[in-house]
């Protein structure tokens, strides 16, 4: 492949700066064309100026183009990175606030719970707009998605267009950090970089089946130490108290910290009332004001401060630091362009037999090798029946959500919300959707 055309859709986000930083880490994609696309012209100008200034200062070979036109951006694209957030923070406030004020308990609200499904209701049609145009303009381009809800978005694009889309998330690092802290001793420094995990499931709810340190399994040692009193402070700080509780019952540890894992279970209502678990979960949310049942003011301020910082960088009043994103989009692009094979510890792709008992078309998060031929799972996996049941419950819910959006069927979307473990009742599911639509009219939805 010649020098690729790499498009970032939603490039006005601060996340773009990290992706740009990955060019320096990967260091073999110079000569590429980087297209920054966003419908927010003001934010786009800021990010374009920052990136262009760094390119000029560092004297690197990267052509940077900025545009608010999706068609112009996608023309001859080789790779399209999705980092959109429809409606910005104001829309996310409504996504959180509507269920919260109707008695729903959540922690993050971007993947599951009624809020995660409402977020999908906004994000998926916007991503369809990108995908349908891409299919007409550059059908062989590879899409790389970072927008949540990851599982639903990747499934929707595959089902509607059959385009290649890969979903990336760094959540696998949660258990690597925990394992590093638990396994490090006077005799052995267990650095996170040398830990490999085999974790499978769905985005934000994978289950770890093995942990290796320098190619030797330390899984049983990790499980043993997980329940030792001497590591209680480590477990609490991570936090992994709920993860440990689930591991005790289901005999396999969740990969992510409690902030995400807890939202996949109806037990969250009890955990939130627990004198130990509750304050920690609420403190880890980062978004929710549990007293006012709305978006926290400091979350809004963080976003405002972040944008002010980017503005100062664009104006040269603050140094623009090159900090890699910690994600692997550029590694994937590098592997394809330079015809190399790399191993990804987590990528969201169709199951196709990777996890026994899961529909082959449903999207799972699994370890895989990546080459110019696409992702190739490193093996076939089996999870305990109870874990399989949990995964399939959420996968089927996402399937119904996707069908509801594709068929413009309000009834199906209500069913998807009603199926979520955090939805208190079918009546509340209807009320949540109706209230949200009142605030954010969705003209294309049909009454059923």
C-alpha positions as CSV (number, residue, x, y, z in Angstrom):
1,X,0.0,0.0,0.0
2,X,1.2,3.5,-0.8
3,X,1.2,6.2,1.8
4,X,-2.3,5.9,3.4
5,X,-5.1,8.5,3.7
6,X,-6.1,8.3,7.4
7,X,-9.4,10.1,8.3
8,X,-10.4,11.0,11.9
9,X,-14.2,11.7,12.1
10,X,-14.9,13.7,15.2
11,X,-11.4,15.2,15.1
12,X,-12.4,18.3,17.1
13,X,-12.1,16.1,20.3
14,X,-9.0,16.3,22.5
15,X,-8.6,12.6,21.8
16,X,-7.2,13.5,18.3
17,X,-4.1,14.9,19.9
18,X,-3.3,11.5,21.4
19,X,-3.9,9.7,18.1
20,X,-1.6,12.3,16.5
21,X,1.0,11.5,19.2
22,X,0.8,7.9,18.1
23,X,2.5,8.8,14.8
24,X,5.6,9.5,16.7
25,X,5.4,6.3,18.8
26,X,4.7,4.1,15.8
27,X,7.2,6.1,13.7
28,X,6.7,4.3,10.3
29,X,3.6,6.1,8.9
30,X,5.3,9.3,7.9
31,X,4.3,10.3,4.4
32,X,0.7,9.6,5.2
33,X,-2.2,12.1,4.7
34,X,-4.1,12.8,7.9
35,X,-7.6,14.2,7.4
36,X,-9.3,15.9,10.3
37,X,-13.0,16.0,10.0
38,X,-15.6,17.5,12.4
39,X,-18.9,19.3,12.0
40,X,-17.9,21.7,14.7
41,X,-15.8,24.2,12.7
42,X,-14.5,26.1,15.7
43,X,-13.1,23.0,17.4
44,X,-11.8,21.7,14.1
45,X,-9.8,24.9,13.5
46,X,-8.2,24.6,17.0
47,X,-7.1,21.0,16.5
48,X,-5.9,21.6,12.9
49,X,-3.8,24.5,14.1
50,X,-2.2,22.5,16.9
51,X,-1.4,19.5,14.7
52,X,-0.2,21.6,11.8
53,X,2.1,23.6,14.2
54,X,3.6,20.5,15.6
55,X,4.2,19.0,12.1
56,X,6.0,22.2,11.1
57,X,8.0,22.4,14.3
58,X,9.1,18.8,14.3
59,X,9.7,18.8,10.5
60,X,7.9,15.5,10.0
61,X,6.4,14.3,6.7
62,X,2.7,14.4,7.3
63,X,0.1,16.1,5.2
64,X,-2.6,17.5,7.4
65,X,-6.0,18.4,5.9
66,X,-9.0,19.8,7.8
67,X,-12.6,19.7,6.5
68,X,-16.2,19.9,7.7
69,X,-17.3,18.0,4.7
70,X,-17.8,14.2,5.3
71,X,-17.7,13.4,1.5
72,X,-14.5,15.3,1.1
73,X,-12.9,13.6,4.0
74,X,-13.9,10.1,2.9
75,X,-12.8,10.5,-0.7
76,X,-10.0,7.9,-1.4
77,X,-9.8,7.1,2.4
78,X,-7.9,4.0,3.4
79,X,-8.7,4.2,7.1
80,X,-11.5,5.9,9.0
81,X,-11.2,6.4,12.7
82,X,-14.5,7.1,14.5
83,X,-14.3,9.3,17.7
84,X,-17.7,11.0,17.5
85,X,-20.0,12.1,20.3
86,X,-23.3,13.3,18.9
87,X,-24.6,16.4,20.6
88,X,-21.5,16.7,22.8
89,X,-21.7,17.0,26.6
90,X,-25.2,18.6,26.4
91,X,-26.6,15.5,24.8
92,X,-24.8,13.2,27.2
93,X,-26.3,15.2,30.1
94,X,-29.8,14.2,28.8
95,X,-28.7,10.6,28.2
96,X,-27.8,10.4,31.8
97,X,-30.4,12.6,33.4
98,X,-33.6,11.0,31.9
99,X,-33.0,7.5,33.4
100,X,-31.5,8.9,36.6
101,X,-34.6,11.0,37.4
102,X,-36.8,8.0,36.7
103,X,-35.0,6.0,39.4
104,X,-32.3,4.2,37.4
105,X,-28.9,3.7,39.1
106,X,-25.8,3.9,36.8
107,X,-22.1,4.6,37.1
108,X,-20.8,5.6,33.7
109,X,-23.8,5.3,31.3
110,X,-22.0,5.0,28.0
111,X,-22.3,1.3,27.3
112,X,-25.1,-0.4,29.2
113,X,-28.0,0.7,31.4
114,X,-30.8,2.7,29.8
115,X,-28.3,5.6,29.3
116,X,-26.0,3.3,27.2
117,X,-28.9,2.4,25.0
118,X,-30.0,6.0,24.6
119,X,-26.4,6.8,23.6
120,X,-26.6,4.1,21.0
121,X,-29.9,5.7,19.7
122,X,-28.0,8.9,19.0
123,X,-24.6,7.6,17.9
124,X,-25.6,4.7,15.6
125,X,-27.6,6.8,13.0
126,X,-24.7,9.3,12.8
127,X,-22.3,6.5,12.3
128,X,-24.6,5.0,9.7
129,X,-24.2,8.3,7.8
130,X,-20.5,7.8,7.7
131,X,-20.7,4.1,6.9
132,X,-23.2,4.4,4.0
133,X,-21.2,7.2,2.4
134,X,-18.0,5.3,2.9
135,X,-19.5,2.2,1.2
136,X,-20.2,4.4,-1.9
137,X,-17.0,6.4,-1.8
138,X,-14.3,4.1,-0.5
139,X,-15.8,0.6,0.2
140,X,-12.4,-1.0,0.9
141,X,-11.5,1.4,3.7
142,X,-11.1,0.0,7.2
143,X,-13.1,1.6,10.0
144,X,-11.7,1.8,13.5
145,X,-14.2,2.7,16.2
146,X,-13.7,4.3,19.6
147,X,-17.2,5.5,20.1
148,X,-19.5,3.8,22.7
149,X,-21.6,1.8,23.0
150,X,-18.9,-0.2,21.2
151,X,-20.6,-3.6,20.8
152,X,-23.8,-2.1,19.4
153,X,-22.0,0.3,17.0
154,X,-19.7,-2.3,15.5
155,X,-22.7,-4.7,15.1
156,X,-24.8,-2.0,13.5
157,X,-22.2,-1.1,10.9
158,X,-21.5,-4.8,10.0
159,X,-25.2,-5.6,9.8
160,X,-26.2,-2.6,7.7
161,X,-23.2,-2.3,5.4
162,X,-20.9,-5.3,5.8
163,X,-18.0,-2.9,5.9
164,X,-14.8,-3.8,7.8
165,X,-15.0,-2.2,11.3
166,X,-12.7,-2.9,14.2
167,X,-13.5,-1.7,17.7
168,X,-10.7,-0.8,20.1
169,X,-10.7,-0.3,23.9
170,X,-7.8,-0.3,26.4
171,X,-9.9,-1.8,29.2
172,X,-7.7,-5.0,29.2
173,X,-5.1,-2.9,30.9
174,X,-7.2,-2.7,34.1
175,X,-6.5,-6.3,35.1
176,X,-2.9,-6.0,33.9
177,X,-2.4,-3.1,36.4
178,X,-4.1,-5.1,39.1
179,X,-2.1,-8.2,38.4
180,X,1.1,-6.2,38.4
181,X,0.3,-4.8,41.9
182,X,-0.7,-8.1,43.3
183,X,2.0,-10.3,41.8
184,X,5.0,-8.0,42.4
185,X,7.1,-9.1,45.4
186,X,10.6,-8.7,46.7
187,X,11.7,-11.6,44.5
188,X,9.9,-10.4,41.4
189,X,9.0,-7.1,39.8
190,X,6.0,-7.9,37.7
191,X,5.9,-5.0,35.3
192,X,2.6,-4.4,33.4
193,X,4.5,-4.3,30.1
194,X,5.5,-8.0,30.5
195,X,2.0,-9.2,31.4
196,X,-0.1,-10.8,28.7
197,X,-3.7,-11.7,29.2
198,X,-6.3,-13.9,27.4
199,X,-9.6,-12.2,28.0
200,X,-12.8,-12.7,26.0
201,X,-16.4,-11.4,26.2
202,X,-17.9,-8.1,25.1
203,X,-16.6,-4.6,25.4
204,X,-16.4,-3.5,29.0
205,X,-17.3,-7.0,30.2
206,X,-14.6,-9.4,29.2
207,X,-13.5,-12.3,31.4
208,X,-9.8,-13.2,31.9
209,X,-9.0,-16.8,31.2
210,X,-5.2,-16.6,31.6
211,X,-2.5,-14.2,32.7
212,X,1.1,-14.8,31.6
213,X,4.3,-13.1,32.8
214,X,7.2,-13.5,30.4
215,X,5.3,-16.3,28.7
216,X,4.7,-18.3,31.9
217,X,1.2,-18.5,33.4
218,X,0.7,-16.8,36.7
219,X,-3.1,-17.1,36.6
220,X,-3.5,-19.5,39.5
221,X,-1.2,-17.4,41.6
222,X,-3.2,-14.3,40.7
223,X,-6.5,-15.9,41.7
224,X,-5.0,-17.1,45.0
225,X,-3.6,-13.7,45.9
226,X,-6.9,-12.0,44.9
227,X,-8.5,-13.4,48.0
228,X,-5.6,-12.8,50.5
229,X,-6.2,-10.2,53.2
230,X,-2.8,-8.6,52.6
231,X,-4.0,-7.3,49.2
232,X,-7.2,-5.8,50.5
233,X,-6.0,-2.2,50.1
234,X,-4.9,-2.9,46.5
235,X,-8.3,-4.4,45.7
236,X,-10.2,-1.4,47.3
237,X,-8.0,1.2,45.5
238,X,-8.3,-0.4,42.1
239,X,-11.3,-0.9,42.8
240,X,-11.9,-4.6,42.2
241,X,-14.2,-5.6,45.1
242,X,-17.1,-6.4,42.8
243,X,-14.8,-8.1,40.4
244,X,-13.6,-10.3,43.2
245,X,-17.2,-11.1,44.3
246,X,-18.1,-12.0,40.7
247,X,-15.0,-14.2,40.4
248,X,-15.9,-16.0,43.6
249,X,-19.3,-16.9,42.2
250,X,-18.6,-17.5,38.5
251,X,-15.0,-18.9,38.9
252,X,-13.4,-16.5,36.4
253,X,-12.3,-12.9,37.0
254,X,-13.8,-9.9,35.1
255,X,-11.1,-7.9,33.2
256,X,-12.2,-4.4,33.9
257,X,-12.4,-2.5,37.2
258,X,-15.7,-2.2,39.1
259,X,-16.5,1.2,37.4
260,X,-17.5,-0.6,34.2
261,X,-18.2,-4.2,35.3
262,X,-20.8,-3.3,37.9
263,X,-23.2,-1.7,35.3
264,X,-23.8,-5.0,33.6
265,X,-25.6,-6.5,36.6
266,X,-28.9,-5.7,38.4
267,X,-27.0,-6.2,41.6
268,X,-25.8,-2.6,41.1
269,X,-28.8,-1.4,43.0
270,X,-27.7,-3.3,46.1
271,X,-24.0,-2.5,45.6
272,X,-24.8,1.2,45.5
273,X,-26.5,0.9,49.0
274,X,-23.6,-1.0,50.4
275,X,-21.7,1.2,52.9
276,X,-18.3,0.1,51.4
277,X,-19.1,-0.5,47.7
278,X,-21.5,2.4,47.2
279,X,-19.2,5.4,48.1
280,X,-16.4,4.0,46.0
281,X,-18.6,3.4,42.9
282,X,-20.1,6.8,43.2
283,X,-16.7,8.3,43.5
284,X,-15.4,6.5,40.5
285,X,-18.3,7.6,38.2
286,X,-16.7,10.9,37.1
287,X,-20.0,11.9,35.5
288,X,-23.0,11.5,37.8
289,X,-24.2,13.8,40.6
290,X,-26.1,11.3,42.7
291,X,-27.9,13.9,44.8
292,X,-29.2,15.9,41.9
293,X,-29.4,13.0,39.5
294,X,-27.7,14.7,36.7
295,X,-24.3,15.3,35.1
296,X,-21.8,16.6,37.6
297,X,-20.8,20.2,37.3
298,X,-17.1,19.3,37.5
299,X,-17.5,17.0,34.5
300,X,-18.7,20.1,32.5
301,X,-15.8,22.1,33.9
302,X,-13.3,19.5,33.0
303,X,-14.5,19.6,29.4
304,X,-14.4,23.4,29.3
305,X,-10.9,23.5,30.8
306,X,-9.7,20.9,28.3
307,X,-11.0,23.1,25.4
308,X,-9.5,26.2,26.9
309,X,-6.2,24.3,27.1
310,X,-6.4,23.3,23.5
311,X,-7.2,26.9,22.5
312,X,-4.1,28.1,24.4
313,X,-2.0,25.5,22.5
314,X,-3.4,26.6,19.2
315,X,-2.5,30.2,20.0
316,X,1.0,29.2,21.1
317,X,0.4,30.3,24.7
318,X,0.9,26.8,26.0
319,X,3.2,24.1,24.9
320,X,1.5,21.4,22.8
321,X,2.8,18.2,24.3
322,X,3.1,15.0,22.2
323,X,1.5,12.3,24.4
324,X,0.5,9.0,22.7
325,X,-3.1,7.9,23.2
326,X,-2.4,4.5,24.7
327,X,-4.6,3.0,21.9
328,X,-3.7,0.8,19.0
329,X,-5.3,2.3,16.0
330,X,-2.0,3.5,14.5
331,X,-0.4,0.1,15.2
332,X,-3.2,-1.6,13.2
333,X,-2.7,0.8,10.3
334,X,1.0,0.4,10.5
335,X,0.7,-3.4,10.4
336,X,-1.6,-3.3,7.3
337,X,0.4,-0.7,5.4
338,X,3.8,-2.3,6.2
339,X,2.6,-5.9,5.8
340,X,3.5,-6.9,9.3
341,X,1.7,-9.1,11.8
342,X,1.1,-7.8,15.4
343,X,-0.8,-9.2,18.3
344,X,-3.7,-7.2,19.8
345,X,-4.7,-8.2,23.4
346,X,-8.3,-6.9,22.6
347,X,-10.2,-6.1,19.5
348,X,-14.0,-6.1,18.8
349,X,-14.9,-8.3,15.8
350,X,-17.6,-10.7,14.8
351,X,-17.5,-13.9,16.9
352,X,-17.4,-16.4,14.1
353,X,-16.8,-19.3,16.5
354,X,-14.2,-17.7,18.7
355,X,-16.3,-17.9,21.9
356,X,-18.3,-21.2,22.0
357,X,-22.0,-20.6,22.3
358,X,-22.1,-17.0,21.0
359,X,-23.9,-16.2,17.7
360,X,-21.2,-16.0,15.0
361,X,-22.4,-12.6,13.8
362,X,-22.4,-10.9,17.3
363,X,-19.5,-8.7,18.2
364,X,-17.1,-10.0,20.8
365,X,-13.9,-8.6,22.3
366,X,-11.0,-11.1,22.0
367,X,-7.3,-11.2,21.5
368,X,-6.2,-11.5,17.8
369,X,-3.3,-11.2,15.4
370,X,-3.6,-8.3,12.9
371,X,-2.1,-8.3,9.4
372,X,-2.9,-6.9,6.0
373,X,-5.5,-9.8,5.8
374,X,-7.4,-8.4,8.8
375,X,-7.8,-9.7,12.3
376,X,-7.3,-13.4,13.1
377,X,-8.3,-14.6,16.6
378,X,-5.5,-16.3,18.5
379,X,-7.7,-19.2,19.4
380,X,-11.1,-20.6,20.3
381,X,-12.4,-20.1,23.8
382,X,-15.0,-21.5,26.2
383,X,-16.4,-19.6,29.2
384,X,-18.5,-21.0,32.0
385,X,-22.1,-21.5,31.2
386,X,-23.2,-18.8,33.6
387,X,-20.8,-16.3,32.0
388,X,-22.0,-17.3,28.6
389,X,-25.6,-16.6,29.7
390,X,-24.6,-13.1,30.9
391,X,-22.8,-12.3,27.6
392,X,-25.7,-13.5,25.4
393,X,-28.2,-11.6,27.4
394,X,-26.4,-8.3,26.6
395,X,-25.6,-9.3,23.0
396,X,-29.2,-10.1,22.3
397,X,-30.3,-6.8,23.8
398,X,-27.9,-4.9,21.6
399,X,-29.1,-6.9,18.6
400,X,-32.7,-5.8,19.3
401,X,-31.5,-2.2,19.7
402,X,-29.7,-2.3,16.3
403,X,-32.8,-3.9,14.7
404,X,-35.0,-1.2,16.2
405,X,-32.8,1.5,14.7
406,X,-32.5,-0.2,11.3
407,X,-36.2,-0.8,11.1
408,X,-37.1,2.6,12.8
409,X,-39.2,0.7,15.2
410,X,-39.8,2.4,18.6
411,X,-41.3,-0.8,20.0
412,X,-38.0,-2.7,19.5
413,X,-36.0,0.1,21.0
414,X,-38.3,0.0,24.1
415,X,-37.8,-3.8,24.3
416,X,-34.0,-3.3,24.3
417,X,-34.2,-0.8,27.1
418,X,-36.6,-3.1,29.0
419,X,-34.1,-6.0,28.7
420,X,-31.3,-4.2,30.4
421,X,-30.7,-5.3,34.0
422,X,-30.6,-1.8,35.2
423,X,-34.1,-0.9,33.9
424,X,-36.5,-1.1,36.9
425,X,-39.6,-2.2,34.9
426,X,-41.1,-2.4,31.4
427,X,-43.2,0.7,32.3
428,X,-40.0,2.6,33.1
429,X,-38.5,1.5,29.8
430,X,-41.4,3.1,27.9
431,X,-41.2,6.3,30.1
432,X,-37.4,6.6,29.6
433,X,-37.7,6.4,25.8
434,X,-40.7,8.7,25.6
435,X,-39.1,11.3,27.9
436,X,-35.9,11.2,26.0
437,X,-37.6,11.6,22.6
438,X,-39.5,14.6,24.0
439,X,-36.2,16.3,24.8
440,X,-34.4,15.0,21.7
441,X,-36.9,14.5,18.9
442,X,-36.1,11.4,16.8
443,X,-38.2,12.1,13.7
444,X,-37.4,8.8,12.0
445,X,-38.8,6.6,14.8
446,X,-42.2,4.9,14.0
447,X,-44.8,4.3,16.6
448,X,-45.8,0.7,17.1
